[in-house]
């Protein structure tokens, strides 16, 4: 913040529209999936620049990465930012979860006394939040008309000057946008790596030969399989997404199969059942990670996601169990 602006209702915090070092560091943490569940701002009314009673009101979520993206796109503009309490969730996901809703917007309009701050009765909402908002409820409850702006925050200045056009309504998922989700998945993969390491240690202790070199070799094989699955499912899959089948699990499994072929090449020498088990784990892990992307793209629907999960999760569970059995079997050969 950089001070306060006096209004007819109350003092409103003024926010910068250029990032400073803490904003940049916070963005990096959020992009890497670190502390993102607590990365939020207080809901309420904020001023960008020195807005007046006729300045537009932009509605957004209190997930700070979303809030920052919107305010930085509006540098040099004088307007109001009405921040809804979405529990620190982005607009798209919050719309689906019901936290970005007409009720939440009405609550902030009333709490901030917005009707005394602006002379008009128009709220500009993000288009990706439309699935959670009934505009007529807002008008009926507080007299404000809700209109939906562009998909991307970067188009807000052009929207404010020229109005909406079809390009602003188009939802894209370009290579650059897909690449942005890779670091999050890789960083969040540390839990899988940890669990896989623990499982590898326990499974490696099952066998007649318990020498340290033998145990380390088995662990190395398991970690090689885990690493290949992580790369295939969390990195290659989103980058190749437009060419993947719409059943994400199947696409992830196909990439995992390609990675599994590398297990005997780059992994430690082992009996064929252990290699088969490690390869099957690569396929299973890649398929599971690909399934995670069903909620991160414009290609899927809630019903489609539910159908895919019912179909493939039992298969994944069985494959993971079979991979462990094969891995241990190889320890005895």
Residue pairs with C-beta under 8 A, 6 or more apart in sequence:
1 13
1 14
1 15
1 16
2 14
2 15
2 16
3 13
3 14
4 11
4 12
4 13
4 14
5 11
5 12
5 13
5 14
5 47
5 50
5 51
6 12
7 116
7 117
8 113
8 116
8 117
9 112
9 113
9 114
9 116
9 117
10 112
10 113
12 45
12 46
12 47
12 80
12 112
12 117
13 44
13 46
13 47
14 46
14 47
14 48
14 49
14 50
15 46
15 47
15 48
15 71
15 81
16 71
17 48
17 49
17 71
17 72
17 74
17 75
17 76
17 77
18 72
18 75
19 27
19 68
19 72
23 68
26 39
26 64
26 65
26 68
27 65
27 68
29 35
29 36
29 39
30 36
30 39
30 64
30 65
31 65
31 180
31 183
31 184
32 183
32 184
32 187
33 183
33 184
33 185
33 187
33 188
34 187
36 65
37 88
38 88
39 63
39 64
39 65
39 88
40 62
40 63
40 64
40 87
40 88
41 62
41 64
41 67
41 83
42 62
42 83
43 62
43 83
43 84
43 85
43 108
44 82
44 83
44 108
44 111
44 112
45 80
45 81
45 82
45 83
45 108
45 112
45 114
45 117
46 71
46 80
46 81
46 83
47 80
47 81
48 71
48 74
48 77
48 78
48 79
48 80
48 81
49 76
49 77
49 78
49 79
50 78
51 78
51 79
51 80
52 78
53 117
53 118
53 119
53 120
54 118
54 119
54 120
55 78
55 79
55 80
55 118
56 79
56 80
56 122
56 124
56 160
57 79
57 80
57 81
57 82
57 114
57 118
57 122
57 123
57 124
58 70
58 74
58 79
58 80
58 81
58 82
58 124
58 149
58 156
59 81
59 82
59 83
59 84
59 105
59 123
59 124
59 125
59 126
59 129
59 146
60 66
60 67
60 70
60 81
60 82
60 83
60 84
60 91
60 126
61 67
61 83
61 84
61 86
61 89
61 90
61 91
61 94
61 100
61 126
61 129
62 83
62 84
62 85
62 86
62 87
62 88
63 86
63 88
63 89
63 90
63 91
63 94
64 88
65 90
66 90
66 91
67 81
67 83
69 153
70 81
70 153
70 156
71 81
73 153
73 154
73 156
73 157
74 156
74 157
77 157
77 160
79 160
80 114
80 117
80 118
82 105
82 108
82 109
82 112
82 114
82 123
83 108
84 94
84 99
84 100
84 104
84 105
84 107
84 108
85 99
85 104
85 107
85 108
86 94
86 99
86 100
86 104
87 94
87 99
89 97
89 99
89 100
91 100
91 126
91 128
91 129
92 128
92 129
93 295
94 100
94 129
94 132
95 101
95 128
95 129
95 130
95 131
95 132
95 133
96 131
96 132
96 302
97 132
98 132
99 132
100 129
100 132
100 133
101 132
101 133
102 133
102 134
102 135
102 137
102 138
102 141
102 146
103 137
105 123
105 125
105 133
105 138
105 146
106 137
106 138
106 141
106 142
108 114
109 115
109 123
109 138
109 142
109 144
110 142
114 144
115 121
115 142
115 143
115 144
121 143
121 144
121 145
122 144
122 145
122 147
123 138
123 144
123 145
123 146
123 147
124 147
124 148
124 149
124 159
125 133
125 135
125 146
125 147
125 148
125 149
126 148
126 149
126 151
126 153
127 148
127 149
127 150
127 151
127 168
127 169
128 151
128 171
130 148
133 146
135 145
135 146
135 147
135 148
138 144
138 145
138 146
139 145
139 146
149 155
149 156
149 159
149 164
149 168
150 156
150 158
150 159
150 164
150 168
150 169
151 168
151 169
151 170
151 171
151 172
152 168
155 167
155 168
158 168
159 168
171 298
172 298
173 241
173 242
173 297
173 298
173 299
175 239
178 238
178 239
178 241
179 238
179 239
181 238
181 293
181 296
182 234
182 235
182 238
182 239
185 233
185 234
185 235
185 238
185 289
185 292
186 230
186 234
186 235
189 230
189 234
189 289
192 226
192 230
192 285
193 223
193 226
193 227
193 230
196 222
196 223
196 226
197 219
197 222
197 223
197 226
199 222
199 324
200 218
200 219
200 222
200 223
200 226
201 215
201 219
203 218
203 222
203 324
203 327
203 328
203 331
204 214
204 215
204 218
204 219
204 222
204 331
205 215
206 328
206 331
207 214
207 218
207 328
207 331
207 332
208 331
208 332
209 331
217 268
217 269
217 270
218 268
218 270
218 274
218 327
218 331
220 267
220 268
221 263
221 267
221 268
221 270
221 274
221 275
221 278
221 327
222 278
222 281
222 327
224 263
224 266
224 267
224 268
224 278
225 260
225 263
225 267
225 278
225 279
225 281
225 282
225 285
226 281
226 282
226 285
228 256
228 259
228 260
228 262
228 263
228 282
228 286
229 256
229 259
229 281
229 282
229 283
229 284
229 285
229 286
229 289
230 285
230 286
230 289
231 259
232 252
232 255
232 256
232 258
232 259
232 282
232 286
232 289
233 252
233 255
233 256
233 285
233 286
233 287
233 288
233 289
233 290
234 289
236 255
237 244
237 248
237 251
237 252
237 255
237 286
237 289
237 290
237 293
238 293
238 296
240 251
240 255
241 251
241 293
241 297
241 299
244 251
244 252
244 254
244 290
245 251
245 254
246 299
246 300
246 304
247 308
247 311
247 312
248 290
248 291
248 293
248 294
248 300
248 308
249 287
249 288
249 290
249 291
249 308
249 311
249 312
249 315
249 316
250 287
250 312
251 290
252 286
252 287
252 288
252 289
252 290
252 291
253 283
253 284
253 286
253 287
253 290
255 286
255 290
256 282
256 283
256 284
256 285
256 286
256 287
257 283
259 282
259 283
259 286
260 278
260 279
260 280
260 282
260 283
261 279
263 275
263 278
263 279
263 282
264 275
264 279
267 275
267 278
270 278
270 330
271 330
271 331
271 333
272 330
272 333
273 326
273 327
273 329
273 330
273 333
274 326
274 327
274 329
274 330
274 331
274 333
275 330
276 326
276 330
277 322
277 323
277 324
277 325
277 326
277 327
277 328
277 329
277 330
278 323
278 327
280 319
280 322
280 323
280 326
281 320
281 323
281 324
281 327
283 319
284 316
284 319
284 320
284 323
287 312
287 316
288 316
291 308
291 309
291 312
291 313
291 316
294 300
294 304
294 305
294 308
294 309
295 305
